[in-house]
Amino acid sequence: MSMNKGGFSWKRLIGYSAAKAKVSRKIGIPLTKSGRDQKIGRIVSKGCLGMLAAISLPILVFIIFY
């Protein structure tokens, strides 16, 4: 029998998957490795680099023109 091909799941039947998803949403941290990796990637690509560019751009303009 193949796993993870849309078949029957005991975890879904007893509510384990829904409970895990609720906990994950409540604490704001994904409980799967791939979910955590995606969240870290979003933070790095948007948050830190965007903030770094916003702070360094005026400084560079000031240095170049004065």
KALIN-V772543 format. One record per backbone hydrogen bond with DSSP energy under -0.5 kcal/mol. CO is the residue of the C=O (numbers start at 0). NH is the residue of the N-H. If there is no record, write none. Layout:
BEGIN
[[CO & NH] [CO & NH]]
END
This chain:
BEGIN
[[8 & 12] [9 & 13] [10 & 14] [10 & 15] [10 & 16] [14 & 18] [15 & 19] [16 & 20] [17 & 21] [18 & 22] [19 & 23] [20 & 24] [21 & 25] [22 & 26] [23 & 27] [23 & 28] [31 & 35] [32 & 36] [33 & 37] [34 & 38] [35 & 39] [36 & 40] [37 & 41] [38 & 42] [39 & 43] [40 & 44] [41 & 45] [41 & 46] [42 & 46] [42 & 47] [43 & 48] [45 & 49] [46 & 50] [47 & 51] [48 & 52] [49 & 53] [50 & 54] [51 & 55] [52 & 56] [53 & 57] [54 & 58] [55 & 59] [56 & 60] [57 & 61] [58 & 62] [59 & 63] [60 & 64] [61 & 65]]
END
